[in-house]
Amino acid sequence: MIKDFNFYAPTRVVFGREAESKIGQLVKSQGATHVLVHYGGGSAERSGLLSVVRQQLNDAGIPFTELGGVVPNPLLSKVYEGIEICRQKNVDFILAVGGGSVIDSSKAIGYGVPYDGDVWDFWCGKTPEKCLPVGAVLTIPAAGSEMSSSTVITKDEGLLKRGVNSDLCRCKFAVMNPERTYTLPAYQTAAGATDIMMHTMERYFTKYEDMTLTDAISEALLRTVKDAVQVVLLHPDDYRNRAQIMWASSLSHNDLTELGMEKDFATHKLEHELSALFGVTHGAGLAALWPSWARYVKDRHLSRFVQFAVNVMGVDNDFAHPDETAEKGIRAIEDFYHKIGMPINIHELIGREITDDEIDVLVDKCSRGGTINIGAMEVLDAKAMRDIYKLAK
């Protein structure tokens, strides 16, 4: 069975060593008259990238206002601050300089500026109707937000981490220079690669198994990132492999690897509550949860897990014992996670055993008080969520 699809990927990608030299003309082509330059901490300043951005906008004759301070798991409070600045300055274009957190914060600001109500309404079920245009200068390949329709924000009060999907927020352009990733810490590099792979794995594990071409694209992407991250952890300035990872970040989350499929994203939703509660790195949280999710569902979807084990993880296919082949595939990715410094359970992630009370909090938030289920290949209710968190202890 092949799921019908409508593929839309409007983002212009400018990729390579001289990509930053195009920023001014790209922003100008959008008709911008005042730009909000949105970024995170000091790395964009220390690396000289912000200086390049400023010079590009000045040379193009485009006024701009800056707003830094975006943190991992970007906060709603910063979004509110950006909305107010944009309204005061009549900003009509937002330029995100950073990784997924900065881009998601920029998209959320873009939703909020033309909206009369509380922008958080969109993370509570209301459908956005407008968004200021957003462009990205990518520095951290991981989230894929530079080409995705997704925006994930954490509400400070209650630490509610939720996502919104709408084509309205897709970036108009993405400027990507792999050289800008050379100085990423090893842990951030590994967590980013894990997130990239998981964006495709959340689409690859599906009940739709007849789209052979999409499967082949997904498997090639997963193998490529798996190999490339191990190289760049040893050789951080390896341009070739940094480029593979950066491009995979975009391809993994622009919907290409779900064509003809149905995305699952249960692991992502389980992890959103984990990173909101404990402030952990998103990619590391995914590594800590996925093996337990996989073991919880694999017996009812053996053929898919066998295919992953053989075609992605290089496991020999034991045709007489598919359950053993599937399990070997899960153990192989656990070995890979450990090899690149990622955890494979919550204890390794947070440095202690999670309590039952904390699991109750995670389940309550993920299920919204038991009112929603998650997942698609296998639909998970609150009880299943609790079982998976417990398996991942």
C-alpha positions as CSV (number, residue, x, y, z in Angstrom):
1,M,0.0,0.0,0.0
2,I,1.3,3.5,-1.0
3,K,-0.1,6.5,0.7
4,D,-1.1,9.4,-1.6
5,F,1.0,12.5,-1.1
6,N,1.4,16.2,-2.0
7,F,5.0,17.2,-1.8
8,Y,5.9,20.9,-1.3
9,A,9.4,22.1,-0.6
10,P,9.7,25.8,-1.5
11,T,12.9,26.7,0.3
12,R,15.7,28.0,-1.9
13,V,19.0,26.4,-0.7
14,V,22.3,28.2,-1.1
15,F,25.0,25.7,-0.1
16,G,28.8,25.8,0.0
17,R,31.9,27.6,1.2
18,E,30.8,31.1,-0.1
19,A,27.1,30.8,0.8
20,E,27.1,33.7,3.2
21,S,28.1,36.1,0.4
22,K,24.5,35.7,-0.9
23,I,22.7,36.8,2.3
24,G,22.1,40.4,1.3
25,Q,20.7,39.7,-2.2
26,L,18.5,36.8,-0.8
27,V,17.0,39.1,1.8
28,K,16.6,41.9,-0.7
29,S,14.8,39.6,-3.2
30,Q,12.1,39.1,-0.5
31,G,11.3,42.8,-0.6
32,A,12.4,43.3,3.0
33,T,12.4,46.8,4.4
34,H,13.3,46.0,8.0
35,V,14.8,42.7,9.2
36,L,14.8,41.1,12.6
37,V,18.2,39.2,12.9
38,H,17.4,36.5,15.5
39,Y,20.2,34.4,17.0
40,G,21.2,32.4,20.1
41,G,24.2,32.8,22.3
42,G,27.7,34.2,21.8
43,S,28.9,31.6,19.2
44,A,27.4,33.5,16.3
45,E,29.2,36.6,17.4
46,R,32.5,35.0,18.3
47,S,32.7,33.1,15.0
48,G,32.3,36.3,13.1
49,L,29.1,35.1,11.4
50,L,27.0,38.0,12.8
51,S,29.6,40.5,11.5
52,V,29.2,38.9,8.0
53,V,25.4,39.1,8.3
54,R,25.5,42.8,9.4
55,Q,27.8,43.7,6.5
56,Q,25.6,41.9,4.0
57,L,22.5,43.7,5.2
58,N,24.3,47.0,5.3
59,D,25.7,46.6,1.8
60,A,22.2,45.7,0.6
61,G,20.8,48.9,2.3
62,I,18.4,47.0,4.5
63,P,17.8,48.2,8.1
64,F,17.8,45.6,10.8
65,T,17.3,45.0,14.5
66,E,18.9,42.2,16.5
67,L,17.5,39.9,19.1
68,G,19.7,37.2,20.6
69,G,19.3,34.9,23.6
70,V,17.5,31.9,22.1
71,V,18.2,28.8,24.2
72,P,18.0,25.1,23.3
73,N,14.3,24.1,23.6
74,P,13.4,27.7,22.7
75,L,11.1,29.5,25.1
76,L,7.7,31.2,24.5
77,S,8.9,34.2,26.5
78,K,11.6,35.0,23.9
79,V,9.0,34.6,21.2
80,Y,6.8,37.2,22.9
81,E,9.8,39.5,23.1
82,G,10.4,39.1,19.4
83,I,6.8,39.8,18.5
84,E,6.8,43.0,20.4
85,I,10.1,44.2,18.7
86,C,8.8,43.3,15.3
87,R,5.6,45.3,15.8
88,Q,7.5,48.3,17.2
89,K,10.0,48.4,14.3
90,N,7.6,47.4,11.5
91,V,9.7,44.3,10.8
92,D,8.6,42.5,7.6
93,F,11.3,39.8,7.4
94,I,13.0,37.5,10.0
95,L,16.5,36.2,9.5
96,A,17.4,33.3,11.8
97,V,21.1,32.9,12.3
98,G,21.7,29.6,14.1
99,G,20.3,26.1,14.5
100,G,16.9,24.6,14.9
101,S,16.1,26.4,18.1
102,V,16.7,29.8,16.5
103,I,14.8,28.9,13.4
104,D,11.8,27.6,15.4
105,S,11.8,30.7,17.5
106,S,11.9,32.9,14.4
107,K,9.0,30.9,12.9
108,A,7.0,31.4,16.1
109,I,7.6,35.1,16.1
110,G,6.5,35.1,12.4
111,Y,3.2,33.5,13.4
112,G,2.7,36.0,16.2
113,V,3.3,39.3,14.6
114,P,0.2,39.3,12.3
115,Y,-2.0,37.6,14.9
116,D,-4.3,39.5,17.3
117,G,-4.4,36.8,20.0
118,D,-1.9,34.9,22.0
119,V,0.5,33.1,19.7
120,W,0.5,30.1,22.0
121,D,-3.0,29.5,20.6
122,F,-1.4,27.8,17.6
123,W,0.3,25.3,19.9
124,C,-3.1,24.5,21.5
125,G,-4.9,23.6,18.3
126,K,-5.7,26.8,16.4
127,T,-4.6,26.9,12.8
128,P,-2.3,29.7,11.8
129,E,-3.4,31.8,8.8
130,K,-0.4,34.1,8.3
131,C,3.3,34.2,9.0
132,L,6.0,36.8,8.4
133,P,8.6,35.4,5.9
134,V,11.6,33.8,7.5
135,G,15.1,33.0,6.1
136,A,17.8,30.9,7.7
137,V,21.6,31.0,8.0
138,L,22.2,27.5,9.3
139,T,25.0,26.8,11.8
140,I,23.9,23.6,13.5
141,P,22.6,20.7,11.3
142,A,20.2,18.7,13.3
143,A,16.6,19.9,13.5
144,G,16.0,20.3,9.8
145,S,13.9,23.4,10.5
146,E,15.5,25.2,7.7
147,M,13.4,23.2,5.2
148,S,10.6,21.9,7.4
149,S,7.0,23.0,8.1
150,S,7.6,22.4,11.8
151,T,8.0,24.7,14.8
152,V,8.6,23.4,18.3
153,I,8.3,25.8,21.3
154,T,8.4,25.4,25.1
155,K,6.0,27.4,27.2
156,D,8.0,28.6,30.3
157,E,5.0,28.1,32.6
158,G,4.6,24.4,33.1
159,L,7.4,23.6,30.7
160,L,5.0,22.5,27.9
161,K,6.9,21.6,24.8
162,R,4.7,21.4,21.7
163,G,4.9,21.5,17.9
164,V,3.0,23.2,15.1
165,N,3.1,22.2,11.5
166,S,2.1,24.5,8.7
167,D,3.6,25.3,5.2
168,L,3.2,29.0,6.0
169,C,6.4,29.0,8.1
170,R,8.7,27.2,5.6
171,C,11.8,29.3,5.2
172,K,12.1,31.3,2.0
173,F,15.8,30.4,1.8
174,A,18.4,28.6,3.7
175,V,22.1,29.6,3.6
176,M,24.3,26.6,4.4
177,N,28.1,26.6,4.7
178,P,29.5,23.3,6.2
179,E,32.6,25.2,7.3
180,R,30.5,26.9,9.9
181,T,30.0,23.5,11.7
182,Y,33.7,22.8,12.2
183,T,33.8,24.2,15.7
184,L,30.6,22.4,17.0
185,P,31.4,20.4,20.2
186,A,31.5,16.7,19.7
187,Y,28.4,16.1,21.8
188,Q,26.4,18.6,19.8
189,T,27.6,17.1,16.6
190,A,26.6,13.6,17.7
191,A,23.3,14.7,19.0
192,G,22.6,16.6,15.8
193,A,23.3,13.5,13.7
194,T,21.1,11.4,15.9
195,D,18.2,13.9,15.4
196,I,18.8,13.9,11.7
197,M,18.6,10.2,11.5
198,M,15.6,10.1,13.7
199,H,13.6,12.4,11.5
200,T,14.0,9.8,8.7
201,M,13.5,6.8,11.1
202,E,10.2,8.4,12.3
203,R,9.0,8.2,8.7
204,Y,10.7,4.9,7.7
205,F,9.0,2.9,10.4
206,T,5.5,2.9,8.9
207,K,2.7,0.5,8.0
208,Y,3.1,1.6,4.4
209,E,5.7,-0.7,3.0
210,D,5.4,-0.5,-0.8
211,M,7.2,2.8,-1.7
212,T,10.5,1.1,-2.6
213,L,12.2,4.3,-3.9
214,T,11.4,6.3,-0.7
215,D,12.8,3.4,1.4
216,A,16.0,3.5,-0.7
217,I,16.4,7.2,-0.2
218,S,15.8,6.9,3.5
219,E,18.3,4.0,3.9
220,A,21.0,5.8,1.9
221,L,20.5,8.9,4.1
222,L,20.7,6.9,7.3
223,R,23.8,5.0,6.3
224,T,25.5,8.2,5.0
225,V,24.9,10.1,8.3
226,K,25.9,7.1,10.4
227,D,29.2,6.9,8.6
228,A,29.8,10.7,8.3
229,V,29.4,11.5,11.9
230,Q,32.0,9.0,13.0
231,V,34.5,10.6,10.6
232,V,33.8,14.2,11.7
233,L,34.1,13.3,15.4
234,L,37.7,12.3,14.7
235,H,38.3,15.0,12.1
236,P,36.1,18.0,12.8
237,D,37.2,20.0,9.8
238,D,36.4,17.3,7.2
239,Y,34.4,19.4,4.7
240,R,33.2,16.4,2.7
241,N,31.5,14.6,5.6
242,R,30.3,17.9,7.3
243,A,28.6,18.6,4.0
244,Q,26.9,15.2,4.0
245,I,25.5,15.8,7.5
246,M,24.4,19.4,6.8
247,W,22.5,18.4,3.6
248,A,21.0,15.4,5.3
249,S,19.6,17.7,8.0
250,S,17.4,19.3,5.4
251,L,16.5,16.2,3.4
252,S,15.5,14.3,6.5
253,H,12.9,16.8,7.5
254,N,11.6,18.4,4.3
255,D,9.1,15.5,3.9
256,L,11.1,13.8,1.1
257,T,11.6,10.7,3.2
258,E,7.9,10.2,4.0
259,L,6.5,10.3,0.4
260,G,4.1,7.4,0.1
261,M,4.5,6.7,3.8
262,E,2.8,7.9,7.0
263,K,5.1,9.5,9.6
264,D,5.0,8.2,13.2
265,F,6.9,10.6,15.5
266,A,5.9,8.9,18.7
267,T,9.5,8.9,19.9
268,H,9.7,12.6,19.2
269,K,6.6,13.4,21.2
270,L,7.8,11.2,24.1
271,E,11.2,13.0,24.0
272,H,9.7,16.5,23.9
273,E,8.4,16.0,27.4
274,L,11.7,14.5,28.5
275,S,13.7,17.5,27.3
276,A,11.2,20.0,28.6
277,L,11.3,18.4,32.1
278,F,15.0,17.8,32.3
279,G,16.5,20.3,29.9
280,V,18.5,17.6,28.0
281,T,19.7,17.8,24.5
282,H,16.9,16.7,22.1
283,G,19.0,14.3,20.0
284,A,20.4,12.6,23.1
285,G,16.9,12.2,24.4
286,L,15.8,10.6,21.2
287,A,18.7,8.1,21.5
288,A,17.7,7.3,25.0
289,L,14.1,6.5,24.1
290,W,14.1,5.0,20.6
291,P,15.5,1.5,21.5
292,S,12.7,1.1,24.1
293,W,10.0,2.3,21.7
294,A,11.4,-0.1,19.1
295,R,11.3,-3.1,21.4
296,Y,7.8,-2.2,22.5
297,V,6.4,-2.3,18.9
298,K,8.8,-4.6,16.9
299,D,7.0,-7.9,17.3
300,R,4.0,-6.6,15.5
301,H,6.0,-5.0,12.7
302,L,8.9,-7.5,12.3
303,S,9.4,-7.1,8.5
304,R,10.1,-3.4,8.9
305,F,12.6,-3.9,11.7
306,V,14.3,-6.7,9.8
307,Q,14.6,-4.4,6.7
308,F,16.2,-1.7,8.9
309,A,18.6,-4.1,10.5
310,V,19.8,-5.5,7.2
311,N,19.7,-2.4,4.9
312,V,20.8,0.3,7.4
313,M,22.7,-1.4,10.2
314,G,24.4,-4.1,8.1
315,V,23.1,-7.1,10.1
316,D,23.1,-10.5,8.5
317,N,19.5,-11.6,7.8
318,D,18.6,-14.8,9.7
319,F,15.6,-15.8,7.5
320,A,14.6,-18.5,10.0
321,H,14.6,-16.2,13.0
322,P,13.4,-12.7,11.9
323,D,12.8,-11.7,15.5
324,E,16.5,-12.2,16.2
325,T,17.5,-10.2,13.2
326,A,15.3,-7.4,14.3
327,E,16.7,-7.4,17.8
328,K,20.3,-7.4,16.4
329,G,19.4,-4.3,14.4
330,I,18.2,-2.5,17.6
331,R,21.4,-3.6,19.5
332,A,23.5,-2.4,16.5
333,I,22.1,1.1,16.7
334,E,22.6,1.1,20.5
335,D,26.2,0.2,19.8
336,F,26.4,3.1,17.3
337,Y,24.9,5.5,19.8
338,H,27.5,4.5,22.4
339,K,30.3,4.8,19.9
340,I,29.4,8.5,19.2
341,G,28.7,9.3,22.8
342,M,24.9,9.1,23.0
343,P,22.9,7.5,25.8
344,I,20.6,4.5,25.2
345,N,18.4,4.9,28.3
346,I,17.1,7.7,30.6
347,H,19.6,6.8,33.4
348,E,22.5,7.4,31.0
349,L,20.8,10.6,29.8
350,I,20.1,12.3,33.1
351,G,22.7,10.6,35.3
352,R,20.3,8.9,37.7
353,E,17.2,6.7,37.7
354,I,14.0,8.5,36.8
355,T,11.3,8.2,39.4
356,D,7.8,6.8,38.9
357,D,6.4,10.3,39.8
358,E,8.5,11.9,37.1
359,I,7.3,9.3,34.6
360,D,3.7,10.1,35.6
361,V,4.4,13.8,34.8
362,L,5.9,12.8,31.4
363,V,2.9,10.6,30.6
364,D,0.4,13.3,31.7
365,K,2.0,15.9,29.5
366,C,2.5,13.7,26.5
367,S,-1.1,12.4,26.6
368,R,-2.5,15.8,27.6
369,G,-4.1,14.3,30.6
370,G,-5.0,11.1,28.8
371,T,-7.0,12.9,26.1
372,I,-4.8,12.1,23.1
373,N,-2.8,9.2,21.6
374,I,0.4,9.4,19.6
375,G,2.1,7.5,16.8
376,A,0.9,6.1,13.5
377,M,2.6,2.8,12.8
378,E,1.3,1.8,16.2
379,V,-1.0,4.1,18.1
380,L,0.1,4.6,21.7
381,D,-2.3,5.5,24.5
382,A,-1.2,6.8,28.0
383,K,-0.6,3.2,29.2
384,A,1.7,2.4,26.3
385,M,3.5,5.7,26.8
386,R,4.1,4.8,30.5
387,D,5.3,1.3,29.5
388,I,7.9,2.8,27.1
389,Y,9.2,5.3,29.6
390,K,9.6,2.5,32.1
391,L,11.4,0.3,29.5
392,A,13.8,3.2,28.9
393,K,14.6,3.8,32.6
